[in-house]
Structure formats: C-alpha cells, structure tokens
Amino acid sequence: MLNPANLLELAILIGQGLVTAALALTLWRLLSGPEKPDRILALDTLYVNAIALLVLIGIQRNSSLYFEAALLIAMMGFVGTVALCKYLLRGDIIE
Amino acid sequence: MNLLFVVLIPLMGAGLTAWISRFGRLWSAWMAGLVALAALGCLSPSVLAAFGGETLIQRWPWIPELGLELAFRLDGLGLAFTAMVLGIGLLVILYARYYLSERDDMGRFYAFLLLFMGSMLGVVLAENLILLLIFWEMTSLSSFLLISYWRHEEEARNGARMALAVTGFGGLAMLGGFLLLGEMVGSYDLSQILQAGDQVRADPLYTPMLVLILLGAFTKSAQFPFHFWLPHAMAAPTPVSAYLHSATLVKAGIFVLARLFPVLSGTIEWNWLVVGTGLTTLLVGAWFALFQHDLKGLLAYSTISHLGLITLLFGLGTPLAAVAGIFHVLNHATFKASLFMAAGIIDHECGTRDMRRVNGLWRYMPYTATLAMVAAASMAGVPLFNGFLSKEMFFTETASFLAEHPMGWLLTVAVAFAGIMAVAYSLRFSHDVFFNGEPVNLPRKPHEPPFWMKAPVEILVAICLVVGILPALTVAPLLQVAAASLLQEPPPSYDLAIWHGFGLPVVMSGVALIGGLVVYAERRPLFEIADQLKGRLDARAVFDHLLARLYTFARAVTGVLDRGSLQRLILLLLLSAIGLGLAGAIGSGSPLTGERPRMPIDGVTLFIALALALVSGATLLLHRLRLTALIVMGAIGLMVSLLFVKFSAPDLALTQLTVEVVTVVLLLLALYFLPARSPAESPLWRRLRDLGLALAAGGGAGALAWSILTRDYDPISDYFLANSVPGGGGHNVVNVILVDFRGFDTLGEISVLALAGLGIYAMLFKLHLPGPMHNPLGRPWNWDRHPDIMAALARLLLPLALLVSVFIFLRGHNQPGGGFIAGLVTAAALIMQYLTNGVAWTHRRVSSNMHPLIAAGLLVATGTGLASLVLGYPFLTSTFTHVHWPVVGDFELASAMIFDLGVYLVVVGSTLLILVHLGLMHSASHTPAIEAMRGTAWKS
C-alpha cells in the first residue's frame, strides 16, 4: 500500500520520468530552432532540467555527490546563457 | 660548503641586481659590486688551503640517478682563474659604472655581467665534467646577452649571434668529447680523470675524443679558423670586451687545455693539432692586428694572437711550456684588460675609435696616455713589464725546439715574426693614438676621464709593473701552485728573473723590438698590401655562406615533412594510427569482446547516451552555421558531464562544466571577427575521403574502448585509492593525485598555463582589430551595451558565485572540487561582470593587472614545494594534520591546500588575462573611452 516512504520513491520516479520527457522536448527545440534565441533558451532549459534530474537522483540514492554538479550547472549554465545573449545583442561580448 | 656559494652568489645576485635597479640606476652598480665582493669573501676561507697545495673538493648530490653531482674543486689552477675572474670582474664593475651612459639600462647590464661571472666561476671550479660543460654553455649564453647588450644596433645583434653560433657549435663538439672521455675513464670526476692519463692516451677512441674537445676549446678561445667571431664581438660595450674578450671568456678554452693537460697531452696528435692551430692563430692574429683602424679591432686581433701563443705553448707539451702558458694567461689578462679599458676611455672621450681620426691625444689626456702606453709596452714584451717575462719564457721554449726537431727553425722564425708584429701593433696603438699629429674632426673635445674610471686601469697597470720588476715577490707563489695543479706533479724549476744571461731568447727579443720599430716606421707599403687582401680573406663571408646553406637545408627538410597543410598532417597522423592499430589487432587473434559481465542499463543513462549521440550528430550537420553549432555544443558538454556524474567521476563533471563555459566565452570572442558561416573549401571527393577516414578512426577508437571496457584489467588506480588517505590526507583521490602524488606535474602545468596567458597577452599587446558594425543579418547592433536588469542581476550573483568557489576550494581535498575548478568558477564569476557591467565598471573594482596574481600563484605553489625541501623532505612532500575546530568539527589541514591555493590563483589570473585582453582587442576599436582607460590600466 501507499506509505510515506513508498510515496517519496514513487514521486521521484514520476518526477524523473517527467524531467526526462522535458529533456527530450527541450532537446527537440534545441535542434529544430528555428531562430537562435529559441536554441539559446532551449539550452538554458536543458540546464534547468539537468539540475532537476541530478537532484532527483541524489535524493533517490541518498547521496550528496550529485549536489556540486547541480550547483555548478546552475551557475555556469547561467554564465553561458548570458554570454550567448550578449553576443546576439552586441556581437562584442566584453566591451 | 663555500665553493657552491661562490658560484651561486653571482647567479642569484643577478636577479637581485636587475630588480634593485628600479630604485635608481646606480643601485645596481653598488649591488653588483657587493655581490662580487660577497663571492670573493665566500671564497676566502679556502684560499690559504689552495695556496698550500691542497685540492679542495666539495660535493652535493644533484641528480644521483644520472651520476650527476654538484662537485666543485679548488686547486692552484682553479685559484689562479678564480682570482682573475673575480678580481678583473670587480674592476670591470667599477669601470662600467662610469662607462655606461644615462640611456643604458644599468640593471640589465650588471645582471648579465653577474650571470656571466657565476657561469665562468662554475667553469673554473667544476669538478664534474658534465657540470663544467653546463657552466660552459651558460658562459656562451650569457656572453650572447652581453655582446648584444646594445640590442638596437644590428652590428651587436649579428656579432652576438655569430659568437653564439660558433661557440655553441664548439660546445656541442665538446659534449661529445667529454662523454667519450668520461666513458673511457668510467667517471666524470676530474680527480679520477687526471689520474688516468695513460689509460686515456692508449684508448682507441683517443683521437676522435681529442679532436672533439679541442674543437670546443678552440672555438671558445678564438683559434684559427674560428677566430672570426671575436672581432665581430667587439660590438659589445667596452667593459664587456675588457672582461670577456681579454681576461675570462676566451680563456675558458685555454682553461680546458690546461685542466686536461696531464691527460690529453704527450701524444703526437696533441702536438701537431695544438701547436699547428696555436701557431697559425698567433701569426694570423699578429698580422691582422697591425692593419685594423678600429682601436678595439686592433686589440681583438692582438688578443687572438696572444691566445694562439698560449695555445702553442700548451701544444709543445713540456712542463716548462705549460708553466709559461699559464703565466702568460695571467699577464695577458692584466695588460689586455687595461688596454681595453683605455680604449673605452678614448672612445668615451672622443666619440670614435678610428685611429685615422684619433691622433695626438697626449696633449689632452697625458695621464691616461701614460697608463695605456705602459700596458702596450707590456703587450709588446718590453723588459720591466710583465708581458716581457712570459714572452721570454715563450721564446726560450720555442728556441729549445731548434735542437730537438729538424723543422724547429721554422717555429723559431715564425715566432720571431709574430714578436715583430706584436711590437709593431703595440707601437701603432701608442704612437697613432697619442702622437702622430692632431685629432681629425672629433665629435667632442677629449679630456681626462673621471678619477674612478681611471682607477681600474691604474690598478691593472700597477700590477703589470710590479710583476714585471719583482716577479719573485709577487706572482711566483700563485704561479707555483697553479703550475703544480696543472701538471699534477711538482713543476720543474724555472727562474722568473728578468735577465737570464745572453742566449737565443734575448736575441729574439731584441730582433722583435728592433724589427717592430722598423715595420712600424715602414708601414705604408704594408697597409697597401693589406688593403688589397682585405676583400679576399673575409672569414665572415664564409660563415654567412655556410649559415645560409644550413638554413636552406633545414628549410628543405622541414618542407618535405610539413607542407603547411594541417589537413595533410592530420591525414598522415590518422592513417598511421589506423595502420598501427590494425596491425596490432590482426596479429593478436583475441576476440573483440572480453569476458567481463556487462552492467545493467538503466533508462536515464540510456536516454542521456542517446541524446549525446543525437546532439553530436546535429553539431556535425550544423557545423557550417558557426553560432548554432556552438549552442548545440553546449548541450554536448552538458550530456558528457551528466555521464561523468553517472559513472562516479564528479570531479571530471565539474571540470567539464567549468571549462565548457570558459570555452564558450572564448569562442564567442573569436566568432565576432569571423564570418557567420564556414564555406565548404574542399572538393567533394576530398570530403568523402575524409569522411571515410573519420569513420575508420572513430570506429577504431570505439572498438578499442569497447574491447578494453569488456575485459577485467588491473588499473594503476588501486594504488592511489589505497594511499590517498594515509599518504595524502584526503578522501578525494583525484584532488590528492593532483596536488600530492603528481604535484610536480601540476606545478609544471600551471607554469605552462601562466606562460600561455603571458604569451597571449604579449601577442595582443596594442593589437586593435575593427569589428563588424552590424550583426550577420545586416541589422545594426543593439544600442544598449549593458542592459540594466542583467547588470543588476549579475552583481547580485557575484558574492554567491564567489561563495560557491570558496566552498569548492575548501572541500576539494575530501569532496569533489579543488583549486583548479574553484579558480575557473571565480574566473567565470568575474567574466560575468565584464559581460554584463562592462570593462570600465569592472576595472574600477578589480585590478586589470593580472600579472601579480599569476606570479603570486606560482610563488605560493613553488614555495610550498621548497618549504618541504627546507625541512629536509623531497621537493613538494605534503603533510597534513587533523584539527578540531569548535563549530565546524574535525577538519583536515594539509599543506597541499596551500599548493592548491597557488593553482587557484594561477588559474584565475591566466583565465582572466586571456579572456579580458581578447575582449579588449576589439572594444578598443569603437569605444575611445575604453582605450584611454586601458592605457592607464597598463601603467598601474
């Protein structure tokens, strides 16, 4: 039957499934475009989904090893997105 | 212990001298003098022992695995040369302080001079042959720097390059000779080699070994036919000529002849080679010296001639000749150094050294004239000066061959001729410069130089006189111990008196003096002959021709291997890799798939792997659209990182993520200048061929990975896993490997990173590239440089990002992280401020000068390594301890963390240096305000 422990496990499994589906969809957007901002947004969403996936796996395995990777994706992904956007805006990213 | 420091003090002092010159140019002169005095002081405790005839040997292990040790030896011969190097060195330091003009960088001069002094001391004090050769090469390099000191002058650069090419070639030959000699004896220690003379002379390889060593010695000592570099090296400042080209550098070759005299001499090969070369050099030098119009050119050829004289003496092979040789080394150093200094004073006062214009200086500088003429008299071999004594011994030795050898008279005549020419050119130096009419059209009116500029000349001339009049009371003890250690036995009795009774040597001296007078008086017809010969006997033309041929040959070889096509090189590389891989796979006969049971596949991993394949393929298809390809590549990086996490390599994942973003920024900086699309440049058949090649290479690499992954094998990682905590005090094996087990590699890598950063900085220095004014679609760029929301958001993120960086750094030793990743995180956080808030805003808050940061990082990392050396452990040994901190709990403190801090600083500094300067390269082209700011940033 559904007890609290099972509930968490089930929620994680469902969550993983959903996040994986989201990954697949953003991947489609990344590849199909059509415009560059679409692709940049898709890449950024891909980062967000990856963070979610890592945290979910971390909770599932009860391990903190996934935490740093998620943290860095959050930070570095943002810097990358900013750089790409700045390029679209001005071409010259450091000015 | 002190001998090592005698050598190290000048070498270390060179850097200090260069540094201290920023407080004022004279500081470096004082510092150089102090350093030389310190080296002398360091030597002094051993001087008495060496005078007593002892041979002092001191050793420290250096690379024991190779049998190399820092072994030094002080005996009479070494003492004589050391006295010369340090004594004349001190005088030259004093002289140069007045010689160099305001425009010359004194710090650089003295730093190079001390570098040379240390190398030269190393040569004369080395006990190990290989060590001697290392110092020998260092003298070549430092003399290159000294000759080309006035680097704005083409003459100086060419002269320096020629000297380096000739002596470098000799050094290479000598390395071969030393290796042969060392293998013959079974030891590279001089003490062993000097005892093994009979064994060496009987060896079948004796002749090639001798030729190689002599090539080294002859090139260094400017012996014919390698003499031509010395006159061209006269483009150096005169203090350098006085030091290197009279007293020290050119005597290094003589020193090797003297040092190995007991081992190498005593064979017919030695006699013929060394006497033949010495005699030719003696005559060639003496002849050409007379016809030089340049004062320093005359001295250079006369130096060549005197070096030939000394070589000839050693070539004769008798103990007495060797004694005369070493005596003349000392005498020549004193009178020639003072003559060079006098020539420098004349040049300094007149603005030219051309003897056709510099005349009649007696009236303007009688004091200097007197000094110079005394030294010139010594050079000519006039009685009562030191040059006379050794020249008399030289005449005696050559005359003794008259009876022993049927061709002996030829030697006597040739030597007498050289003596005549020596008197003639000495006369020219004295008469032409100080008398012979009036100065012609001098740029300035000459007068006596400042007191302290004359002082070194006075001291040297005084030595010439005192030694010349009272040899037994002055130079005799030094000569005695030097001769004893040169010969490795008590020297035969000789007499240093001025008058030996009437005999052939006295006749030869008399002939030389009178003949010299006659030749000088009747010099006009000789000058005409010399002028006619001038164009034909140009060794420099031969050298240039040979060098040009060498370059042509080298280019031809390079051209065969490298046709300037990267595709072709990659093609060859891949073809050979595929060929070798196939050859190995076909021969082995083992199946592709091993026996290891496969791991289960879970859905998420499968999905990520498929996604990775998909985005990789997409990048391939999209690669002509550059920006799109870059965006899609971001997804590849992400997928790879996720796979790293999945397969328990969190450190790799973190590194991949941080490097990824820095790479994106780097590529975007470059893309700004590049067209948005890559055109297809190769024809279709070639692209199809490359596709096939890529598939074969990729398939091969995949098959290799598959066959390894499906087998059980014994990786080296077990050792690191087992020893990480007990040996390095950290639970994160990757980090412990980086900062502890392989700390030395890491030190090398961060040095390379720092160099790359500085190299890129240097290449971008003042480079401005115009960027496109509109985007690839033809629309102008957005006017809003730094959108406010983005700027404000990024500012808020900075402290958080720095916190993450600190967190990752501190945890690094036990959890995923470490200095490298933390450094990249910090760099990315700061880069984000450049992106969103602009360069001007960021540079008001963060220094634009990253050099100190990089330097500090390297110093910290190296310092950690040295600290363990000081404490008596091998370089970079790390230590750790557990501390209990109140709130935090048990905490591990490892010295490796300080090393990691160095890594962190270098990474931050280099990354920022590279990216920011790449960015500034084009913002300068359309924002003048930033250009102005950039200028000030460099100055700070």
HADDOCK unambig.tbl for C-alpha pairs under 7 A between the chains (distance, minus, plus):
assign (segid A and resid 30 and name CA) (segid B and resid 632 and name CA) 6.94 0.50 0.50
assign (segid A and resid 36 and name CA) (segid B and resid 628 and name CA) 6.79 0.50 0.50
assign (segid A and resid 39 and name CA) (segid B and resid 631 and name CA) 6.95 0.50 0.50
assign (segid A and resid 40 and name CA) (segid B and resid 631 and name CA) 6.53 0.50 0.50
assign (segid A and resid 43 and name CA) (segid B and resid 635 and name CA) 6.43 0.50 0.50
assign (segid A and resid 66 and name CA) (segid B and resid 645 and name CA) 6.99 0.50 0.50
assign (segid A and resid 69 and name CA) (segid B and resid 650 and name CA) 6.88 0.50 0.50
assign (segid A and resid 69 and name CA) (segid B and resid 653 and name CA) 6.69 0.50 0.50
assign (segid A and resid 69 and name CA) (segid B and resid 654 and name CA) 5.81 0.50 0.50
assign (segid A and resid 72 and name CA) (segid B and resid 654 and name CA) 6.87 0.50 0.50
assign (segid A and resid 73 and name CA) (segid B and resid 657 and name CA) 6.73 0.50 0.50
assign (segid A and resid 76 and name CA) (segid B and resid 657 and name CA) 6.89 0.50 0.50
assign (segid A and resid 76 and name CA) (segid B and resid 658 and name CA) 6.43 0.50 0.50
assign (segid A and resid 76 and name CA) (segid B and resid 661 and name CA) 6.17 0.50 0.50
assign (segid A and resid 79 and name CA) (segid B and resid 832 and name CA) 6.15 0.50 0.50
assign (segid A and resid 80 and name CA) (segid B and resid 661 and name CA) 5.41 0.50 0.50
assign (segid A and resid 80 and name CA) (segid B and resid 664 and name CA) 6.74 0.50 0.50
assign (segid A and resid 83 and name CA) (segid B and resid 665 and name CA) 6.33 0.50 0.50
assign (segid A and resid 83 and name CA) (segid B and resid 835 and name CA) 6.72 0.50 0.50
assign (segid A and resid 89 and name CA) (segid B and resid 781 and name CA) 6.26 0.50 0.50
assign (segid A and resid 89 and name CA) (segid B and resid 782 and name CA) 5.56 0.50 0.50
assign (segid A and resid 90 and name CA) (segid B and resid 781 and name CA) 5.05 0.50 0.50
assign (segid A and resid 90 and name CA) (segid B and resid 782 and name CA) 5.80 0.50 0.50
assign (segid A and resid 90 and name CA) (segid B and resid 785 and name CA) 6.88 0.50 0.50
assign (segid A and resid 91 and name CA) (segid B and resid 672 and name CA) 5.73 0.50 0.50
assign (segid A and resid 91 and name CA) (segid B and resid 775 and name CA) 6.89 0.50 0.50
assign (segid A and resid 92 and name CA) (segid B and resid 672 and name CA) 6.40 0.50 0.50
assign (segid A and resid 93 and name CA) (segid B and resid 669 and name CA) 6.74 0.50 0.50
assign (segid A and resid 93 and name CA) (segid B and resid 835 and name CA) 5.81 0.50 0.50
assign (segid A and resid 94 and name CA) (segid B and resid 834 and name CA) 5.87 0.50 0.50
assign (segid A and resid 94 and name CA) (segid B and resid 835 and name CA) 5.27 0.50 0.50
assign (segid A and resid 94 and name CA) (segid B and resid 838 and name CA) 6.55 0.50 0.50
assign (segid A and resid 94 and name CA) (segid B and resid 839 and name CA) 6.78 0.50 0.50
assign (segid A and resid 94 and name CA) (segid B and resid 919 and name CA) 4.88 0.50 0.50
assign (segid A and resid 94 and name CA) (segid B and resid 920 and name CA) 6.85 0.50 0.50
assign (segid A and resid 95 and name CA) (segid B and resid 838 and name CA) 5.52 0.50 0.50
assign (segid A and resid 95 and name CA) (segid B and resid 839 and name CA) 5.67 0.50 0.50
assign (segid A and resid 95 and name CA) (segid B and resid 919 and name CA) 6.68 0.50 0.50
assign (segid A and resid 95 and name CA) (segid B and resid 920 and name CA) 6.60 0.50 0.50
assign (segid A and resid 95 and name CA) (segid B and resid 923 and name CA) 5.03 0.50 0.50
